[in-house]
């Protein structure tokens, strides 16, 4: 059963059940009230007639009694009337029949003769009443049978009225219910369709605003869910893409390292054994050494990315990590490096943070290129984090690229693997920290937050 049908059923069914319950209740209440009313009416009428019969009964004026009975039987609902002696003998029933002292064998009448007050009994569709005729003492009894048919007719009219009102209410509420149900279910069905779209890979946001707070919260939750799914999907794509080349890259990188080491050792050997040759061609030898170092850096990026390591953290002075980093990097003469005065102890894996700082400082050098520039390294502490900043006054990063700077294989340079900043992010996140980048008026600044514990 569909949602709209269920909602209609849930709303209409209680209305129908309510109408039926009201009708049943009305039936029993009306029946009880009508019978009570009929009893009151018939008792009053019978008492009045019995009082009117006192003198004719005392004088045994049968004609007068018959006239009274004839008038009584003309009233609506009166089906039979009898006048009896106190001992149960029938005097007259309003007809010309002569009962010759016939004693009634009616159990109700015989039982009533022993009572000094009126007796009533409801049998099927009749009310039976026995009323003593008094003249100082009981001189006879008036027995009357009243039919409830006229009262049941009134009851049916009342029930028809109830059913009519119930039908009118249903006629009003059913269209109203359909309208309300549609207003409730249509947004839910739209959200259901949106969830179906997400399952098919369509991650467009829900722009619709819902009046119902719960539906709006559900819409916001779906938007948040699909954003996370889109991010997870992109991460999965990146992971799959990298995993396919990871093993091959690691093997190639490992194979390249041996000849590169041989080449670098050969350069150093030439510098030692042939200083004159080196002196004449120093620029070329420096280019060779620099190129070998750049290739080794890229190989290290690939190996670090392929082989994720859990940080082995311990307290280490930041100054020691920074000095180790700077010992591995040649700072060009056109760049001034400003180091922090503070030297807090940082809870970290010093080798991983050394690689992070190395990547960021090399990127800063490459950004400034051959221009005059400066790199400013800062470190501060608050209650929960150590904050490390690396600023350079290079040209900065384009606004349309800055959000993608930490994505795998993304690079703004014509060389490199595009893994350096990814490795930085992975290392910082593995420490439970955060890394971010922002453009300033005169350069770009990377910020690293490392937890104190």
Secondary structure as a PSIPRED ss2 file (coil, helix, strand):
# PSIPRED VFORMAT (PSIPRED V4.0)

   1 X C   1.000  0.000  0.000
   2 X C   1.000  0.000  0.000
   3 X H   0.000  1.000  0.000
   4 X H   0.000  1.000  0.000
   5 X H   0.000  1.000  0.000
   6 X H   0.000  1.000  0.000
   7 X H   0.000  1.000  0.000
   8 X H   0.000  1.000  0.000
   9 X H   0.000  1.000  0.000
  10 X H   0.000  1.000  0.000
  11 X H   0.000  1.000  0.000
  12 X H   0.000  1.000  0.000
  13 X H   0.000  1.000  0.000
  14 X H   0.000  1.000  0.000
  15 X H   0.000  1.000  0.000
  16 X H   0.000  1.000  0.000
  17 X H   0.000  1.000  0.000
  18 X H   0.000  1.000  0.000
  19 X H   0.000  1.000  0.000
  20 X H   0.000  1.000  0.000
  21 X H   0.000  1.000  0.000
  22 X H   0.000  1.000  0.000
  23 X H   0.000  1.000  0.000
  24 X H   0.000  1.000  0.000
  25 X H   0.000  1.000  0.000
  26 X H   0.000  1.000  0.000
  27 X H   0.000  1.000  0.000
  28 X H   0.000  1.000  0.000
  29 X H   0.000  1.000  0.000
  30 X H   0.000  1.000  0.000
  31 X H   0.000  1.000  0.000
  32 X H   0.000  1.000  0.000
  33 X H   0.000  1.000  0.000
  34 X H   0.000  1.000  0.000
  35 X H   0.000  1.000  0.000
  36 X H   0.000  1.000  0.000
  37 X H   0.000  1.000  0.000
  38 X H   0.000  1.000  0.000
  39 X H   0.000  1.000  0.000
  40 X H   0.000  1.000  0.000
  41 X H   0.000  1.000  0.000
  42 X H   0.000  1.000  0.000
  43 X H   0.000  1.000  0.000
  44 X H   0.000  1.000  0.000
  45 X H   0.000  1.000  0.000
  46 X H   0.000  1.000  0.000
  47 X H   0.000  1.000  0.000
  48 X H   0.000  1.000  0.000
  49 X H   0.000  1.000  0.000
  50 X H   0.000  1.000  0.000
  51 X H   0.000  1.000  0.000
  52 X H   0.000  1.000  0.000
  53 X C   1.000  0.000  0.000
  54 X H   0.000  1.000  0.000
  55 X H   0.000  1.000  0.000
  56 X H   0.000  1.000  0.000
  57 X H   0.000  1.000  0.000
  58 X H   0.000  1.000  0.000
  59 X C   1.000  0.000  0.000
  60 X C   1.000  0.000  0.000
  61 X C   1.000  0.000  0.000
  62 X H   0.000  1.000  0.000
  63 X H   0.000  1.000  0.000
  64 X H   0.000  1.000  0.000
  65 X H   0.000  1.000  0.000
  66 X H   0.000  1.000  0.000
  67 X H   0.000  1.000  0.000
  68 X H   0.000  1.000  0.000
  69 X H   0.000  1.000  0.000
  70 X H   0.000  1.000  0.000
  71 X H   0.000  1.000  0.000
  72 X H   0.000  1.000  0.000
  73 X H   0.000  1.000  0.000
  74 X C   1.000  0.000  0.000
  75 X C   1.000  0.000  0.000
  76 X C   1.000  0.000  0.000
  77 X C   1.000  0.000  0.000
  78 X E   0.000  0.000  1.000
  79 X E   0.000  0.000  1.000
  80 X E   0.000  0.000  1.000
  81 X E   0.000  0.000  1.000
  82 X E   0.000  0.000  1.000
  83 X E   0.000  0.000  1.000
  84 X E   0.000  0.000  1.000
  85 X C   1.000  0.000  0.000
  86 X C   1.000  0.000  0.000
  87 X C   1.000  0.000  0.000
  88 X C   1.000  0.000  0.000
  89 X E   0.000  0.000  1.000
  90 X E   0.000  0.000  1.000
  91 X E   0.000  0.000  1.000
  92 X E   0.000  0.000  1.000
  93 X C   1.000  0.000  0.000
  94 X C   1.000  0.000  0.000
  95 X C   1.000  0.000  0.000
  96 X C   1.000  0.000  0.000
  97 X C   1.000  0.000  0.000
  98 X C   1.000  0.000  0.000
  99 X C   1.000  0.000  0.000
 100 X C   1.000  0.000  0.000
 101 X C   1.000  0.000  0.000
 102 X C   1.000  0.000  0.000
 103 X E   0.000  0.000  1.000
 104 X C   1.000  0.000  0.000
 105 X C   1.000  0.000  0.000
 106 X C   1.000  0.000  0.000
 107 X H   0.000  1.000  0.000
 108 X H   0.000  1.000  0.000
 109 X H   0.000  1.000  0.000
 110 X H   0.000  1.000  0.000
 111 X H   0.000  1.000  0.000
 112 X H   0.000  1.000  0.000
 113 X C   1.000  0.000  0.000
 114 X C   1.000  0.000  0.000
 115 X C   1.000  0.000  0.000
 116 X C   1.000  0.000  0.000
 117 X C   1.000  0.000  0.000
 118 X C   1.000  0.000  0.000
 119 X E   0.000  0.000  1.000
 120 X E   0.000  0.000  1.000
 121 X E   0.000  0.000  1.000
 122 X E   0.000  0.000  1.000
 123 X E   0.000  0.000  1.000
 124 X C   1.000  0.000  0.000
 125 X C   1.000  0.000  0.000
 126 X E   0.000  0.000  1.000
 127 X E   0.000  0.000  1.000
 128 X E   0.000  0.000  1.000
 129 X E   0.000  0.000  1.000
 130 X E   0.000  0.000  1.000
 131 X E   0.000  0.000  1.000
 132 X E   0.000  0.000  1.000
 133 X E   0.000  0.000  1.000
 134 X E   0.000  0.000  1.000
 135 X C   1.000  0.000  0.000
 136 X C   1.000  0.000  0.000
 137 X C   1.000  0.000  0.000
 138 X E   0.000  0.000  1.000
 139 X E   0.000  0.000  1.000
 140 X E   0.000  0.000  1.000
 141 X E   0.000  0.000  1.000
 142 X E   0.000  0.000  1.000
 143 X E   0.000  0.000  1.000
 144 X E   0.000  0.000  1.000
 145 X E   0.000  0.000  1.000
 146 X E   0.000  0.000  1.000
 147 X E   0.000  0.000  1.000
 148 X C   1.000  0.000  0.000
 149 X H   0.000  1.000  0.000
 150 X H   0.000  1.000  0.000
 151 X H   0.000  1.000  0.000
 152 X H   0.000  1.000  0.000
 153 X H   0.000  1.000  0.000
 154 X H   0.000  1.000  0.000
 155 X H   0.000  1.000  0.000
 156 X H   0.000  1.000  0.000
 157 X H   0.000  1.000  0.000
 158 X H   0.000  1.000  0.000
 159 X H   0.000  1.000  0.000
 160 X H   0.000  1.000  0.000
 161 X H   0.000  1.000  0.000
 162 X H   0.000  1.000  0.000
 163 X H   0.000  1.000  0.000
 164 X H   0.000  1.000  0.000
 165 X H   0.000  1.000  0.000
 166 X H   0.000  1.000  0.000
 167 X H   0.000  1.000  0.000
 168 X H   0.000  1.000  0.000
 169 X H   0.000  1.000  0.000
 170 X H   0.000  1.000  0.000
 171 X H   0.000  1.000  0.000
 172 X H   0.000  1.000  0.000
 173 X H   0.000  1.000  0.000
 174 X H   0.000  1.000  0.000
 175 X H   0.000  1.000  0.000
 176 X H   0.000  1.000  0.000
 177 X H   0.000  1.000  0.000
 178 X H   0.000  1.000  0.000
 179 X H   0.000  1.000  0.000
 180 X H   0.000  1.000  0.000
 181 X H   0.000  1.000  0.000
 182 X H   0.000  1.000  0.000
 183 X H   0.000  1.000  0.000
 184 X H   0.000  1.000  0.000
 185 X H   0.000  1.000  0.000
 186 X H   0.000  1.000  0.000
 187 X H   0.000  1.000  0.000
 188 X H   0.000  1.000  0.000
 189 X H   0.000  1.000  0.000
 190 X H   0.000  1.000  0.000
 191 X H   0.000  1.000  0.000
 192 X H   0.000  1.000  0.000
 193 X H   0.000  1.000  0.000
 194 X H   0.000  1.000  0.000
 195 X H   0.000  1.000  0.000
 196 X H   0.000  1.000  0.000
 197 X H   0.000  1.000  0.000
 198 X H   0.000  1.000  0.000
 199 X H   0.000  1.000  0.000
 200 X C   1.000  0.000  0.000
 201 X C   1.000  0.000  0.000
 202 X C   1.000  0.000  0.000
 203 X C   1.000  0.000  0.000
 204 X C   1.000  0.000  0.000
 205 X C   1.000  0.000  0.000
 206 X C   1.000  0.000  0.000
 207 X C   1.000  0.000  0.000
 208 X C   1.000  0.000  0.000
 209 X C   1.000  0.000  0.000
 210 X C   1.000  0.000  0.000
 211 X C   1.000  0.000  0.000
 212 X C   1.000  0.000  0.000
 213 X H   0.000  1.000  0.000
 214 X H   0.000  1.000  0.000
 215 X H   0.000  1.000  0.000
 216 X H   0.000  1.000  0.000
 217 X H   0.000  1.000  0.000
 218 X H   0.000  1.000  0.000
 219 X H   0.000  1.000  0.000
 220 X H   0.000  1.000  0.000
 221 X H   0.000  1.000  0.000
 222 X H   0.000  1.000  0.000
 223 X H   0.000  1.000  0.000
 224 X H   0.000  1.000  0.000
 225 X H   0.000  1.000  0.000
 226 X H   0.000  1.000  0.000
 227 X H   0.000  1.000  0.000
 228 X H   0.000  1.000  0.000
 229 X H   0.000  1.000  0.000
 230 X H   0.000  1.000  0.000
 231 X H   0.000  1.000  0.000
 232 X H   0.000  1.000  0.000
 233 X H   0.000  1.000  0.000
 234 X H   0.000  1.000  0.000
 235 X H   0.000  1.000  0.000
 236 X H   0.000  1.000  0.000
 237 X H   0.000  1.000  0.000
 238 X H   0.000  1.000  0.000
 239 X H   0.000  1.000  0.000
 240 X H   0.000  1.000  0.000
 241 X H   0.000  1.000  0.000
 242 X H   0.000  1.000  0.000
 243 X H   0.000  1.000  0.000
 244 X H   0.000  1.000  0.000
 245 X H   0.000  1.000  0.000
 246 X H   0.000  1.000  0.000
 247 X H   0.000  1.000  0.000
 248 X H   0.000  1.000  0.000
 249 X H   0.000  1.000  0.000
 250 X H   0.000  1.000  0.000
 251 X H   0.000  1.000  0.000
 252 X H   0.000  1.000  0.000
 253 X H   0.000  1.000  0.000
 254 X H   0.000  1.000  0.000
 255 X H   0.000  1.000  0.000
 256 X H   0.000  1.000  0.000
 257 X H   0.000  1.000  0.000
 258 X H   0.000  1.000  0.000
 259 X H   0.000  1.000  0.000
 260 X H   0.000  1.000  0.000
 261 X H   0.000  1.000  0.000
 262 X H   0.000  1.000  0.000
 263 X H   0.000  1.000  0.000
 264 X H   0.000  1.000  0.000
 265 X H   0.000  1.000  0.000
 266 X H   0.000  1.000  0.000
 267 X H   0.000  1.000  0.000
 268 X H   0.000  1.000  0.000
 269 X H   0.000  1.000  0.000
 270 X H   0.000  1.000  0.000
 271 X H   0.000  1.000  0.000
 272 X H   0.000  1.000  0.000
 273 X H   0.000  1.000  0.000
 274 X C   1.000  0.000  0.000
 275 X H   0.000  1.000  0.000
 276 X H   0.000  1.000  0.000
 277 X H   0.000  1.000  0.000
 278 X H   0.000  1.000  0.000
 279 X H   0.000  1.000  0.000
 280 X H   0.000  1.000  0.000
 281 X C   1.000  0.000  0.000
 282 X H   0.000  1.000  0.000
 283 X H   0.000  1.000  0.000
 284 X H   0.000  1.000  0.000
 285 X H   0.000  1.000  0.000
 286 X H   0.000  1.000  0.000
 287 X H   0.000  1.000  0.000
 288 X H   0.000  1.000  0.000
 289 X H   0.000  1.000  0.000
 290 X H   0.000  1.000  0.000
 291 X H   0.000  1.000  0.000
 292 X H   0.000  1.000  0.000
 293 X H   0.000  1.000  0.000
 294 X H   0.000  1.000  0.000
 295 X H   0.000  1.000  0.000
 296 X H   0.000  1.000  0.000
 297 X H   0.000  1.000  0.000
 298 X H   0.000  1.000  0.000
 299 X H   0.000  1.000  0.000
 300 X H   0.000  1.000  0.000
 301 X H   0.000  1.000  0.000
 302 X H   0.000  1.000  0.000
 303 X H   0.000  1.000  0.000
 304 X H   0.000  1.000  0.000
 305 X H   0.000  1.000  0.000
 306 X H   0.000  1.000  0.000
 307 X C   1.000  0.000  0.000
 308 X C   1.000  0.000  0.000
 309 X C   1.000  0.000  0.000
 310 X C   1.000  0.000  0.000
 311 X C   1.000  0.000  0.000
 312 X C   1.000  0.000  0.000
 313 X C   1.000  0.000  0.000
 314 X E   0.000  0.000  1.000
 315 X E   0.000  0.000  1.000
 316 X E   0.000  0.000  1.000
 317 X E   0.000  0.000  1.000
 318 X H   0.000  1.000  0.000
 319 X H   0.000  1.000  0.000
 320 X H   0.000  1.000  0.000
 321 X H   0.000  1.000  0.000
 322 X H   0.000  1.000  0.000
 323 X H   0.000  1.000  0.000
 324 X H   0.000  1.000  0.000
 325 X H   0.000  1.000  0.000
 326 X H   0.000  1.000  0.000
 327 X C   1.000  0.000  0.000
 328 X C   1.000  0.000  0.000
 329 X C   1.000  0.000  0.000
 330 X C   1.000  0.000  0.000
 331 X C   1.000  0.000  0.000
 332 X C   1.000  0.000  0.000
 333 X C   1.000  0.000  0.000
 334 X C   1.000  0.000  0.000
 335 X E   0.000  0.000  1.000
 336 X E   0.000  0.000  1.000
 337 X E   0.000  0.000  1.000
 338 X E   0.000  0.000  1.000
 339 X C   1.000  0.000  0.000
 340 X C   1.000  0.000  0.000
 341 X C   1.000  0.000  0.000
 342 X C   1.000  0.000  0.000
 343 X C   1.000  0.000  0.000
 344 X C   1.000  0.000  0.000
 345 X E   0.000  0.000  1.000
 346 X E   0.000  0.000  1.000
 347 X E   0.000  0.000  1.000
 348 X E   0.000  0.000  1.000
 349 X C   1.000  0.000  0.000
 350 X H   0.000  1.000  0.000
 351 X H   0.000  1.000  0.000
 352 X H   0.000  1.000  0.000
 353 X H   0.000  1.000  0.000
 354 X H   0.000  1.000  0.000
 355 X H   0.000  1.000  0.000
 356 X H   0.000  1.000  0.000
 357 X H   0.000  1.000  0.000
 358 X H   0.000  1.000  0.000
 359 X H   0.000  1.000  0.000
 360 X H   0.000  1.000  0.000
 361 X H   0.000  1.000  0.000
 362 X H   0.000  1.000  0.000
 363 X H   0.000  1.000  0.000
 364 X H   0.000  1.000  0.000
 365 X H   0.000  1.000  0.000
 366 X H   0.000  1.000  0.000
 367 X H   0.000  1.000  0.000
 368 X H   0.000  1.000  0.000
 369 X C   1.000  0.000  0.000
 370 X C   1.000  0.000  0.000
 371 X C   1.000  0.000  0.000
 372 X C   1.000  0.000  0.000
 373 X E   0.000  0.000  1.000
 374 X E   0.000  0.000  1.000
 375 X E   0.000  0.000  1.000
 376 X E   0.000  0.000  1.000
 377 X E   0.000  0.000  1.000
 378 X E   0.000  0.000  1.000
 379 X E   0.000  0.000  1.000
 380 X E   0.000  0.000  1.000
 381 X E   0.000  0.000  1.000
 382 X C   1.000  0.000  0.000
 383 X C   1.000  0.000  0.000
 384 X C   1.000  0.000  0.000
 385 X E   0.000  0.000  1.000
 386 X E   0.000  0.000  1.000
 387 X E   0.000  0.000  1.000
 388 X E   0.000  0.000  1.000
 389 X E   0.000  0.000  1.000
 390 X E   0.000  0.000  1.000
 391 X E   0.000  0.000  1.000
 392 X E   0.000  0.000  1.000
 393 X C   1.000  0.000  0.000
 394 X C   1.000  0.000  0.000
 395 X C   1.000  0.000  0.000
 396 X C   1.000  0.000  0.000
 397 X C   1.000  0.000  0.000
 398 X C   1.000  0.000  0.000
 399 X C   1.000  0.000  0.000
 400 X C   1.000  0.000  0.000
 401 X C   1.000  0.000  0.000
 402 X H   0.000  1.000  0.000
 403 X H   0.000  1.000  0.000
 404 X H   0.000  1.000  0.000
 405 X C   1.000  0.000  0.000
 406 X C   1.000  0.000  0.000
 407 X C   1.000  0.000  0.000
 408 X C   1.000  0.000  0.000
 409 X C   1.000  0.000  0.000
 410 X C   1.000  0.000  0.000
 411 X C   1.000  0.000  0.000
 412 X C   1.000  0.000  0.000
 413 X C   1.000  0.000  0.000
 414 X C   1.000  0.000  0.000
 415 X C   1.000  0.000  0.000
 416 X C   1.000  0.000  0.000
 417 X C   1.000  0.000  0.000
 418 X C   1.000  0.000  0.000
 419 X C   1.000  0.000  0.000
 420 X H   0.000  1.000  0.000
 421 X H   0.000  1.000  0.000
 422 X H   0.000  1.000  0.000
 423 X H   0.000  1.000  0.000
 424 X H   0.000  1.000  0.000
 425 X H   0.000  1.000  0.000
 426 X H   0.000  1.000  0.000
 427 X H   0.000  1.000  0.000
 428 X H   0.000  1.000  0.000
 429 X H   0.000  1.000  0.000
 430 X H   0.000  1.000  0.000
 431 X C   1.000  0.000  0.000
 432 X C   1.000  0.000  0.000
 433 X C   1.000  0.000  0.000
 434 X E   0.000  0.000  1.000
 435 X E   0.000  0.000  1.000
 436 X E   0.000  0.000  1.000
 437 X E   0.000  0.000  1.000
 438 X E   0.000  0.000  1.000
 439 X E   0.000  0.000  1.000
 440 X E   0.000  0.000  1.000
 441 X C   1.000  0.000  0.000
 442 X C   1.000  0.000  0.000
 443 X E   0.000  0.000  1.000
 444 X E   0.000  0.000  1.000
 445 X E   0.000  0.000  1.000
 446 X E   0.000  0.000  1.000
 447 X E   0.000  0.000  1.000
 448 X E   0.000  0.000  1.000
 449 X E   0.000  0.000  1.000
 450 X E   0.000  0.000  1.000
 451 X E   0.000  0.000  1.000
 452 X C   1.000  0.000  0.000
 453 X C   1.000  0.000  0.000
